[in-house]
Every structure is written in structure tokens, then in C-alpha cells.
Amino acid sequence: MGFINSLEPRMRWLAFPGFFRSIAIIHFTLLIGLTIRPEVATNLIFDWEKIQAGEVWRLVSFLFLIFPSYVPLLGTVGAIVFAIFGLRIAFLVNDSLENAWGVFRTSLFFFAIIIGQLFANCVLGATGLPYQIAGGAYLELAAFFAFATLFPKHTFLLMLIIPVHVWILAAISGFLLLANSLSNPFLGVFVLFAFGPYLWWAFPLVIRNGRNQRKISKRRVEFQSKTKGGQATSFHKCKVCGATENTHPDLEFRVADNDEEICTDCLDK
């Protein structure tokens, strides 16, 4: 993050507020249009031979496609419902990521995913492999994974009835993606490059969170042993401002590398 912080003052022009919202609106519009003219998708998919022949718009247009082959199966009503729910979730993801990372980092994340997809498609195309991918679906999936990593306990209503934590939906999607990648090496190459920026960010975060939970568990055991002897009245205490879970029940606490706790308010500052 320190490296990204050093880039932001010099590259603010890369920050686009609502960037993923704009992409989602294009996805929504195109998906509705494909219910009427599904054959148009063949003119937008990434095709290396046709790009070399002059159809350079395919270098970008493939990013606007979301499962074009499924549109005829959904039907008009099904496609509209699917698109509306997808648009609402995309808006939620965009706003949540921008609130957590800031506009610059969020834009940089999506640029990295796009570049990864483009590079993967060019590699596959240059080797003569006739494999075509609707990149928009994987762009949204990468955004969904990032959202689930940052806000794992956010709840969606599955089928508008069943409450499900977003990390469960992300885990199922990740498992299916991994299974498909293992069975199809072409897709595996694409996924490796396309999701590389997400993996580069998420793996260290997951490891840090795991360490943090172990430290909290250790501190909880020590706290409980002291409580039995009447030596403690609060489990969490911020080293900076002195807040505890008793004085500020809405706060969350994190354990730093030096084993001292800091509340999220002070951590943000």
C-alpha cells in the first residue's frame, strides 16, 4: 500500500469516481440489447485473427460482454431481471470498494484486472488457440471477490428469501472457477492473469487476518483467565485513545504487529 500511496499524488488522473458503476451500466445496456439481437455478441468477442485483420475494437469490447451465450436461454424477462439485480449489486460493490480503498486505488484495481485479461487473451490468441472469453463476466467476478474479501459478513437474500453471507457465495464461485480452470487449461491461463491483481492483494490480507484472529484468541484466553481472578473488566482496549468494548460497543479492534490493540477509528486516522 505504501507504493500505491506514493503513486497517487503523481497519477491522480487515473482516478475515475464510479468507474465500475459505468462499466456495469454498459453491461446492463448491452445485456438487454442482446436479448433482441444475440448474434451481435459475435462481433464483440475477443478474436485474435479478426483483430489482426483490423477489428481492433475487440481489444476493448470483450470487456462489455457477460455470458452472451446464455442470453437466449434466459429469455427477455429473465435477462432483464438478471441485469437489474446485477446492476444493483455492481453499484453496491463500486461504492463499498471506493469507501474502503478510495477512488484511486479502486480504479487502479480495475485497470489491473482489465490489463490482466487483455494480456491473457493476447497470449492465448498469439499461440493460435481458438478460445474466446466474455471478459465482462470475469471483471465483475473479480470485483465481487474483492467485495467479499473486505466485507465477508454482508448478507444477500438468495432467491429474495434465504439470507446468505457474501463470503459463502464468493467461495462457491471461486470453487467453480477453480474446477473449470483445472478442467480447461485455456481458461486456467486466462484466470491466472485476469485474477492475478486480486490474488496479489487478497492472499497477504487473508494471512494477516488469520494472524490477527490467532492473536485475538490468545488475548481472549488470557483475558478470561484474568477475569476469573477479578483482574480485568474489558477485553479490548485501544492503545491510542483508550476506548474499550464497554465504552464504545460499536467499535472494532485490530491487533498490530507489536501485539497492541488499536480501534478502527484510530486505525483509519
Secondary structure, 3 states (H helix, E strand, C coil): CHHHHHHCCCCHHHCCCCHHHHHHHHHHHHHHHHHHCHHHHHHCCCCHHHHHCCCCCHHHHHHHCCCHHHHHHHHHHHHHHHHHHHHHHHHHHHHHHHHHHCHHHHHHHHHHHHHHHHHHHHHHHHCCCCCCCCHHHHHHHHHHHHHHHHCCCCEEEECCCEEEEHHHHHHHHHHHHHHHHHHCHHHHHHHHHHCHHHHHHHHHHHHHHHHHHHHHHHHHHHHHHHHHCCCCCCCCECCCCCCECCCCCCCCEEECCCCCEEEHHHHHC
